[in-house]
Amino acid sequence: MTKLLVVITSIFILCGYSIKNNNDIGITSNIHVQKNVSQYNKNLMSVKEFVKGNDVFVECVISDFTFSKRDGTKKNKQGYGFLQLYLNGKKIDNIYTAAFIIKGLPIGKHQIKLELVNNDGTPYGIEHNFEVEIS
């Protein structure tokens, strides 16, 4: 487990980039490749998260799903889309990668919601909610 944590942390450090939001919360993304399965059955989303300091490291595994940029002009293609990130009930960003970091959260408890959406932003009906505490 420690070895896996070291590998994931190394990937974040080597490949990460930061996106600043109006709340000074940074989202760092590092993995942009998802397995594309030819037969689409249903999306199953597994999320792992851990807190380090004021940052939350998030890794999503979504079966039969490929991340794609938001594009309202495209016809939706089943199994393509992105995540919408909510912090304490407020949407703060669109996430186009399977792993990312929510940076600079203030001290306290925070509700985080990840909602899986089509490439035009319409929901799949799949979401993951969790709470973190920054101390």
N, C-alpha and C positions, 0 to 999 in steps of 0.2 A: 504494500500500500504506500509506504514511504517512497519507494522507487518510482511508482506511478505519479505521485505528487511532484516529485523532483522533475520528471519528464514533462509533465503538463506545465509546471511553472517555467521550465526552460523554454518551452514552445511559446508561452505568453511573452516572455522577455525577448526572445529572438525575433518574433514575427509580429508583435503587437503594434498598433497605432492608436492614437487617442482622438476622440471626437468630443468636443466640449459642447455642453448644452447651456441654456440660459440659466440653469440652476447651479452651474459650475460642477455638474456631475459628469464625469467622463465615461465614455463607453469605449472599451478597447476590444477590437476584434482580431482574431488570429486564424481561424480556420474557415476556408471558403469552399471546401469540397464536401459534397454529400453523395452517398451511394444513390444512383439512379436505377431503380428497378423497373423493368419493362412492364410488368403487370401490376397495376395499382389496386390494392385491396382496401386498406384503411391506414390512416396515419396514427402511429403509436408514438407518443412523445415521452422520453425518459429524460429527466433533468437532474444533474448533480450540481450542487452549489456549496461553496465554502467561503467563510469570511476570513480575511487577513487584514488586520488594521481597520481602516475605513473603506476597504474595497471588498466587493463581492465577486468572486470568480464563478462563472456560470458555464456549464457545458451541457448541450442538448444533443440527444440522439433521437432522430425522427425517422422512423422506417418509411421507406417508399416516398421520400421527399427530397426535392432539390431546391436550394435557396435561389431565389431570383429577385432582381430589383423590382420595385413597385413601378407598374406601368398601366395606367388606366386605359390606354389605347389598345392594349393586347387583349385577345380573347383568353379567358382563363383556361389554363391547362391543368388538369387534375394532377396533384402531386408536386406542384410548383408554387412558390410563394415566399413568405418571410414571417418574422415574428414581430409583434408589436409589444413594446416594453412599457409597463405601467409601474409607477412608484407611488405608493400611498394613494392609489385611486386615480392618479393623473398620468396620462400618456406622455412619456418623455422621449421616445425614439422608436424608429423602425430598425430592426436588427436583421442583417442579411448574411449572417454567419452562424455556425453552430456553436461557437464558443466566444465568449466576450467577458469583459470586466466592467462592472459598475463601480466607478471610482469616486472617492471623496464623499461618502455618505456621512451625515452628521451623527453624533452620538444619539442612541435611542433605538426603538423598534421600528422596523419598516416592512410594509406589505409590498411584495413584488408579484406581479402577474405577467406571464408570458402568454400571448394569444397568437395562435397559428392562423395566418390569413392567406388568401389567394394573392396573386400578383397585382390585382386591382384593389386590394385592401378589404375585400369581403371575407368574413370569418369562416373558417372550416368548422367551428364548433368545438375546437380542441384548445384547452388552455391548461396552464400549470400555475398554481398559486403557492407561495411560500413566504415565510416571515424570517427576517434576519434581525439580529440585535448587534448594534455597534456599541462597544464599550470603551 
